[in-house]
Amino acid sequence: MRRDSGSPVVVDTSLDKSVALKRVSTGDRSVDEAWIQRLMFEHPAVLPFLELDESFSPSVPIGREVPTSAGPIDVLYITPSGNLTVVEAKLWRNSQARREVIGQIIDYATALAEWGYDALDQATRVANGMGLWELVGRHDLCPFDSEDEFIDAVAANLRTGRFLLLVVGDGIRHEVERMAAYVQAAPQLRFSLALVELRLFEIPGESRRVVVPSIVARTEEVTRAVVSVSVDSSGDVQVDVSVPSDDSSESRGKLTEDEFFSELAASSSPADVNIARRILNDFGSRAGFVIDWGTASYIVKYRSPSDDRLLTLLVFTRDNKIYPGWLDQQLPKSGYDLQIGQDFVRDLAAAVGTPVNPKNPLLLDGSFTLNTFSDLYAEIDRLIVEFTGALDEAT
């Protein structure tokens, strides 16, 4: 259920002065859809990717008004791991768009799923003057060692429709929140859909604005469709598309687990598959630890003792790569010193033989494999225990 919040207040650290920020009216003509598009394109941090799905962060803008057969996508993003986000900007005052926006963004997703890698790469070249691989290769978190691996990941996401769809505006009407009837409009796709409100506030006496993102509503990943084909005695073919009615989150997770291990087995040894299962079972049964399933990985997380936020420790991809997650963004939100995470990554780097990223001491400059984890299981386990112990002590 949506909860409205009050206006932000700027307070001096001495508590001598405070200024209540005034919200920008949804009728303000200086804020139009083009302005919202540009804001999201030039400043992706205004969108709550981490809170929605960590596997869609960091998101790199591909382009604005990206043309498809269903119409132009307002803003299109991609992560260094090949996950795509489609964004549609809509204003509160545009009532026609509010009524149609859910169906519209699903149409865009359906059109995008018809593309291959080459079509997406060409659209990127038109918008940026460079291809997809060059665009994401400039980012430290790219988990792939070769362009071929990246192409395979992007092509798989296009083929299955694994997208994050965001409807973003300066105000979201309550009737738009009732979107359950729309999300099955494309059962062949495996997308997640969310409504994000960007609340804008004026800073008195300044030309700057404060942008406060809020997740108004969201869906879980849409379940894969079941396609039934039958041929009667006359030779006529009947095709039926339906969506399973299983609402169990456990069932959805099991499907993801099966897919993960199926793809891992295709590119890794049986010993690597076994160690991946051991890690999954081991940490999934420990107090305080959570296994989270992404679009191409499972993630070992630890529940912050200070505020119950989930902190990403290690990401295990379906193509046998392991790397630490987004502690540089998560630890400050839970009130912890970044040094705790830096110590963990430094010791992990020394153990697995992969250097620390020179630009970000909470990341590795690359990844390591399940075979390495297997050889160093006790050592890596000890480092994780030391890290979580440091969090407990700091709390």
Secondary structure, 3 states (H helix, E strand, C coil): CCCCCCCCEEECCCCCCEEECEECCCCCCCCCHHHHHHHHHHCHHHCCHHHHCHHHCCCEEEEEEECCCCCCEEEEEECCCCCEEEEEECCCCCHHHHHHHHHHHHHHHHHHCCCCHHHHHHHHHHHHCCCHHHHHHCCCCCCCCCHHHHHHHHHHHHHHCCEEEEEEECCCCHHHHCCCCCCCCCCCCCCEEEEEEEEEEECCCCCCEEEEEEEEEECCCCCCCEEEEEECCCCCEEEEEECCCCCCHHHHHHHHHHHHHHHHHHHCCHHHHHHHHHHHHHHHCCCCEEEEECCCEEEEEEECCCCCCEEEEEEEECCCCEEECCHHHHHHHCCCCHHHHHHHHHHHHHHHCCCECCCCCCCECCCECHHHHHHCHHHHHHHHHHHHHHHHHHC
